[in-house]
Amino acid sequence: MDFIAQISSEWPRWSEPAYLLKNLMRSFLSQKHLLNFIAASENLGAHLFHEKRHLKNLTQYGGDIRFHIFLVSEKVWRKPVDPRKRNGPGAESLLEQRKQDIQFPYKPPPWPNEVRSPHHAVLLYTPGNSQAESSVEEDILLAVPGGVVGYQAFYVILENIIRNAAKHGFPRAGADHLDIVIEILYDPSQKINIKTDNDPQAPAWLIRIYDNVSIVKKRYNDGEVLLWGGKNGTRGINDRLGTSVIQGGVKKEDWGLAEMKIAAGYLQGRSIEYIGKVDDSITGKKILETPKGELDDEMLLLAESDDKEPGSSAIIRAVASPIETLGYEFYMLQPQTVGIVLTKDHDPL
């Protein structure tokens, strides 16, 4: 209720640092009842991290919702899973291949420890039949407007992705579980910047969230998710995201996408007037289809600004993920740290 009151009135101009895994995701994953019921209509329940409780929980559901969080370099961010790996047993093999691309980006197997890169990390990986892998040491720090109350904006995006994937993608995919993957572009030099009301070059993280079941429509596959509309009057997800939330009457469709756009704008410190803009102001320029073997990197290109250029003005964009499923890319602010250096002759406090 606090978040609803905050987002429907004056938005905070201050932010509070929070870790993605240790703060935002830990709080979200602890909500067993939410995760058990958010996709219960499709017989999907929570993945519990206690083995006995998880097995007991699965007796009530046909499958579970598994979360994965990856930190990736720019090279791997732009790299889709090798199409030759797509002959494995379903989408799970594609996600496993993505994990291997992130952990060992430089050499094929066998993988000695020394080829691991500090720019790549598996913060969380949730396999079906074994203990989850996690690495809190590599966790990233975010700047969340409104502090703990502002966490809900991130959850709004996450919950809409889960609901849409469960309702539309999961029944068609024939999968036995739903994967939700969160990727963060590693940016130690702070090349990623966005334009906010307070700062024309605010350092930000580029986030990508995707599932394992919602296949994007391309010329060479039988996917059903349309990212961009064509000349025949059809509308894709980005066309819907680019529709203004400020209209002369009650908005009767695409409420979930509107919620995601508003939540992403909130996390980026945008004004509600700016979020009310349309088309490429929200999503970046229209790209009907990228060449085979390449990923849409429009959000990355927009945000890579130098000292003389403002940061990205785009808010959120639907893309094909590294495993050719539906993904959403958006920015979240980076906190700015301050160090205090005391000289030897400084009086103690």
C-alpha positions in Angstrom: 0.0 0.0 0.0 2.9 2.3 0.7 4.2 1.9 -2.8 0.8 2.5 -4.4 0.5 5.7 -2.3 4.0 6.8 -3.3 3.8 6.1 -7.1 0.3 7.8 -7.3 1.6 11.0 -5.8 4.9 12.8 -5.7 7.8 10.4 -6.6 10.9 10.4 -4.4 14.0 12.2 -5.6 16.2 10.2 -3.3 17.4 6.6 -3.5 18.8 4.0 -1.2 21.5 1.4 -2.1 20.4 -2.2 -2.2 22.0 -5.5 -3.3 20.1 -7.3 -6.1 20.5 -10.8 -4.7 20.9 -10.2 -0.9 18.1 -7.6 -0.7 15.7 -7.4 -3.6 15.6 -11.1 -4.7 16.0 -12.6 -1.2 12.8 -10.7 -0.1 11.0 -11.8 -3.2 12.0 -15.4 -3.1 10.9 -15.6 0.6 7.3 -15.0 -0.5 6.3 -18.6 -0.7 2.5 -17.9 -0.9 3.0 -15.3 -3.7 5.1 -17.7 -5.8 2.7 -20.6 -5.2 -0.3 -18.7 -6.4 1.0 -16.3 -9.0 0.9 -19.1 -11.7 -1.3 -21.6 -9.9 -3.7 -21.6 -12.8 -1.0 -23.2 -15.0 -0.2 -25.7 -12.2 3.1 -23.9 -11.4 4.3 -23.4 -7.8 7.3 -22.0 -5.9 10.8 -23.5 -6.0 11.7 -23.9 -2.4 15.4 -23.9 -1.4 14.9 -26.5 1.3 14.9 -30.0 -0.4 12.3 -31.7 1.8 9.9 -28.7 1.7 10.4 -28.3 -2.0 9.6 -32.0 -2.7 6.5 -31.7 -0.5 5.5 -28.5 -2.3 5.8 -30.1 -5.7 3.2 -32.7 -4.8 0.7 -29.9 -5.1 1.9 -28.6 -8.5 3.0 -30.0 -11.8 6.1 -27.8 -12.1 8.0 -25.0 -10.4 9.3 -21.5 -11.1 13.1 -21.4 -11.0 15.1 -18.2 -10.8 18.6 -17.6 -12.2 20.8 -14.4 -12.0 23.8 -13.9 -14.3 26.5 -11.2 -14.4 27.9 -10.9 -17.9 30.4 -8.9 -19.9 29.6 -6.9 -22.9 30.9 -9.6 -25.2 28.7 -12.3 -23.8 25.8 -9.9 -23.4 25.7 -9.5 -27.2 26.2 -13.3 -27.8 23.2 -15.7 -28.3 23.5 -19.3 -27.5 25.1 -21.3 -30.4 22.2 -22.4 -32.7 24.0 -25.8 -33.1 23.3 -26.4 -29.4 19.5 -26.2 -30.0 19.2 -29.9 -30.8 19.3 -30.8 -27.1 16.4 -31.9 -25.0 14.4 -28.7 -24.9 14.9 -25.2 -23.5 16.6 -26.4 -20.4 19.7 -27.4 -22.4 19.8 -23.9 -23.9 19.9 -22.3 -20.5 22.6 -24.7 -19.3 24.6 -23.7 -22.4 24.0 -20.0 -21.6 25.3 -20.6 -18.1 28.5 -22.3 -19.5 29.0 -19.4 -21.9 28.9 -17.0 -18.9 31.2 -19.1 -16.7 33.7 -20.0 -19.3 33.6 -17.4 -22.1 37.0 -17.9 -23.6 37.8 -21.6 -24.2 35.9 -24.8 -25.0 36.0 -27.7 -22.5 37.9 -28.8 -20.5 37.7 -25.6 -18.5 40.6 -25.0 -16.1 39.9 -22.6 -13.3 42.3 -20.0 -14.7 40.1 -19.2 -17.7 37.3 -17.9 -15.5 36.6 -14.2 -15.9 35.9 -11.8 -13.1 33.5 -10.0 -15.5 31.2 -13.1 -15.5 29.5 -14.6 -12.5 26.5 -16.9 -11.7 24.9 -15.1 -8.8 22.1 -17.7 -8.6 21.4 -20.8 -10.6 18.5 -23.1 -9.7 18.6 -26.6 -11.3 15.7 -28.9 -10.9 17.1 -31.8 -9.0 20.1 -30.4 -7.1 21.1 -27.7 -4.7 21.0 -24.1 -6.0 24.3 -22.4 -6.8 24.9 -18.9 -5.5 27.7 -16.4 -5.2 26.8 -13.4 -3.0 30.4 -12.1 -3.3 29.7 -10.9 -6.8 26.4 -9.3 -6.0 25.7 -5.9 -7.5 24.6 -2.7 -5.7 21.6 -0.8 -7.0 20.2 2.6 -6.2 16.4 2.1 -5.6 14.3 5.3 -5.5 12.2 5.4 -2.3 14.3 2.7 -0.5 12.6 -0.5 0.6 9.2 0.8 -0.6 10.7 1.2 -4.1 11.6 -2.5 -4.3 8.0 -3.1 -5.3 8.6 -1.4 -8.7 11.1 -4.1 -9.5 8.7 -6.8 -8.3 6.0 -5.3 -10.5 8.2 -6.0 -13.6 9.1 -9.5 -12.3 5.6 -10.5 -11.5 4.2 -9.4 -14.9 6.9 -11.4 -16.7 6.0 -14.5 -14.6 2.3 -14.2 -15.2 2.6 -13.5 -18.9 5.0 -16.4 -19.4 2.9 -18.8 -17.4 -0.4 -17.8 -19.1 0.8 -17.5 -22.7 4.1 -19.3 -23.2 4.1 -22.2 -20.8 1.0 -24.1 -22.1 2.4 -24.1 -25.6 5.9 -24.9 -24.8 5.3 -28.3 -23.2 7.9 -27.6 -20.5 7.8 -29.0 -17.0 8.9 -25.8 -15.3 9.3 -22.1 -15.8 12.7 -20.4 -15.8 13.0 -16.7 -15.1 16.5 -15.4 -15.9 17.9 -12.0 -14.8 21.1 -10.8 -16.5 23.1 -7.8 -15.6 25.6 -6.2 -18.0 29.0 -5.8 -16.1 30.0 -2.2 -16.5 33.0 -1.4 -14.2 33.9 1.8 -16.1 30.4 3.2 -15.9 29.9 3.6 -19.7 26.2 2.9 -19.2 24.4 6.2 -18.5 20.8 7.3 -18.6 19.1 10.7 -18.7 17.0 11.4 -15.7 15.2 14.5 -14.3 18.2 15.2 -12.0 21.2 14.1 -14.1 21.8 14.0 -17.9 24.4 11.2 -17.3 23.3 9.1 -14.4 25.3 5.8 -14.2 23.0 2.8 -14.6 23.0 -1.0 -14.9 21.4 -2.6 -18.0 19.1 -5.4 -16.9 17.6 -8.2 -19.1 14.9 -10.5 -17.8 13.6 -13.4 -19.9 11.8 -16.8 -19.6 12.4 -20.2 -21.2 9.0 -20.7 -22.9 7.8 -17.6 -24.8 9.5 -18.1 -28.3 9.9 -14.9 -30.3 8.6 -15.0 -33.9 11.4 -14.9 -36.5 11.6 -15.8 -40.2 13.3 -19.1 -39.5 11.3 -20.4 -36.5 7.7 -21.0 -35.5 7.6 -18.6 -32.5 4.4 -16.8 -31.7 5.6 -13.7 -29.8 5.7 -10.6 -32.0 8.1 -7.8 -31.0 7.2 -5.3 -33.6 4.1 -4.8 -35.8 4.2 -4.9 -39.6 2.5 -3.2 -42.5 -0.6 -5.3 -42.1 -1.7 -3.4 -39.0 -0.5 -6.0 -36.4 1.0 -4.6 -33.2 3.9 -6.1 -31.4 4.9 -5.8 -27.8 7.1 -2.8 -28.4 4.3 -1.0 -30.2 2.2 -1.6 -27.1 4.9 -0.4 -24.8 5.2 2.7 -26.9 1.5 3.6 -26.5 1.0 6.5 -24.0 -0.3 5.7 -20.6 -1.9 9.2 -20.5 -5.1 9.0 -22.6 -8.5 10.7 -22.6 -10.3 7.7 -21.2 -9.9 4.4 -19.4 -7.2 2.2 -20.8 -8.8 -1.1 -21.6 -5.9 -3.2 -22.7 -2.2 -4.0 -22.0 -2.4 -3.0 -18.4 0.5 -5.3 -17.5 2.8 -3.7 -20.1 1.7 -0.2 -18.8 2.6 -1.3 -15.3 6.0 -2.5 -16.4 6.7 0.7 -18.2 5.7 2.9 -15.2 7.7 0.7 -12.8 10.8 0.8 -15.0 10.5 4.6 -15.3 10.1 4.9 -11.5 13.3 2.9 -11.0 15.2 5.2 -13.4 14.1 8.4 -11.8 12.0 9.5 -14.8 9.0 11.9 -14.5 5.5 10.7 -15.1 5.3 13.2 -17.9 8.2 11.6 -19.7 6.8 8.1 -19.1 3.7 9.4 -21.0 5.7 9.8 -24.2 5.3 7.4 -27.1 7.1 5.1 -29.5 10.9 5.2 -29.7 11.1 7.7 -26.8 10.2 4.6 -24.7 11.6 1.7 -26.5 14.4 3.0 -28.8 14.3 2.7 -32.6 12.3 0.0 -34.3 14.4 -3.0 -35.5 12.1 -5.6 -37.2 14.6 -8.4 -37.0 18.3 -8.8 -36.3 20.5 -11.0 -38.5 20.7 -14.6 -37.4 23.3 -15.1 -34.7 23.1 -11.5 -33.4 21.1 -10.0 -30.6 19.3 -6.6 -30.5 21.8 -4.2 -28.7 19.8 -1.0 -29.1 19.5 -0.3 -25.4 23.2 -0.8 -24.9 24.2 1.5 -27.8 21.8 4.2 -26.6 23.3 4.1 -23.1 27.0 4.1 -24.0 27.6 7.8 -23.8 30.8 9.9 -23.6 31.4 13.0 -21.5 29.7 15.2 -24.1 26.6 13.2 -24.7 23.5 12.7 -22.5 22.7 9.1 -21.5 19.9 7.0 -22.9 16.3 8.3 -22.8 14.7 4.9 -23.5 12.9 3.2 -20.7 12.1 -0.4 -21.6 12.3 -2.6 -24.7 11.1 -6.1 -25.6 13.9 -8.2 -27.2 14.7 -11.7 -28.2 16.8 -13.3 -25.4 20.0 -15.3 -25.9 17.8 -18.4 -26.1 15.3 -16.7 -28.6 12.6 -16.3 -26.0 10.9 -13.1 -25.0 13.0 -10.7 -22.8 12.7 -7.2 -21.5 15.7 -4.8 -21.2 15.6 -1.8 -18.9 17.9 0.3 -16.7 18.4 0.6 -13.0 20.4 3.3 -11.3 23.9 2.7 -9.9 24.6 4.2 -6.5 27.6 6.6 -6.2 30.0 5.7 -3.4 31.9 8.3 -1.4 35.3 7.6 0.3 36.8 9.7 3.1 40.6 9.7 3.3 42.2 10.7 6.6 45.8 11.6 6.8 48.1 10.4 9.5 48.2 13.7 11.2 44.4 14.1 11.3 42.9 14.3 14.7 40.9 11.2 15.6 37.1 11.6 15.8 
